[in-house]
Amino acid sequence: MGVECFETPTGWKFFGNLMDAQRISLCGEESFGTGSDHIREKDGVWAMLAWLSIIASRKMSVHDILKDFWKKYGRGFFVRCDYENVGSEGANQMIELLRQTAEDGSLVNKTLTGGSGQDQKTYQVKSMDDFSYTDPIDGSVSKKQGVRIIFTDGSRVIYRLSGTGSAGATVRVYVESYEPDESKHLLDAQIVLKPLLDIALNLSQLQQFTGRDAPTVIT
């Protein structure tokens, strides 16, 4: 489409420089905050008005608008699993192991399989890294922003650690995948992404490192 876009670390502050430099006019985060360059902050009222204008123009329900969009462009499925108040030591060990794996490149070109029976699916690893962001405006660098595994079909797994103080840490596991098949667009995201989530949990050994067999919150 010829539209410039940026992938930043978590945190609204990273949008500020881009908006001030007029490099972006629309921004959003995975926790559904949305805004525009009229204000350097999330704006729920603006997002609501944007949706109302679309509904008024299309004369369709939100559900039907989404179905029509997915039919034309495909659907991106997304799930985030939060493991809250886990032991900091185990969480740090898990992330460090993933960083070492990213650094040595041992997973690249490997095939990984998740799910079972008819739902089993195999993915091939295209790349793995520890995300680092260089601000294109002021040149500042933000390192260790999340370990990413990117597969050849565009699917992704991301691990991010936060709050590693004495009160415990939070491990967030993100899985996402693009699905062009219209017959699958109305399926539950957790069902579609289960094979990918199985891979994410097995690869990270999350249960062994944290003692958790289920997330605190699923988004």
Buried (B, 14 or more C-beta within 10 A) or exposed (E): EEEEEEEBBBEBEBBBBBBEEEBBEEBBBEEEBBBBBEEBEBBEEBBEEBEEEEBEEEEEEEEEBBBEEBEEEBBEBBBBBBBBEBBBEBBBBBBEBBBEBBEEEEBBEEEBEBBEEEEEBEBEBBBBBBBEBEBEEEEEEBEEBBBBBBBEEEBBBBBBBEBBEEEBBBBBBBBBBEBEEEEBBEBEBEEBBBBBBBBBBEBBBBEEBBEBEEBEEEB
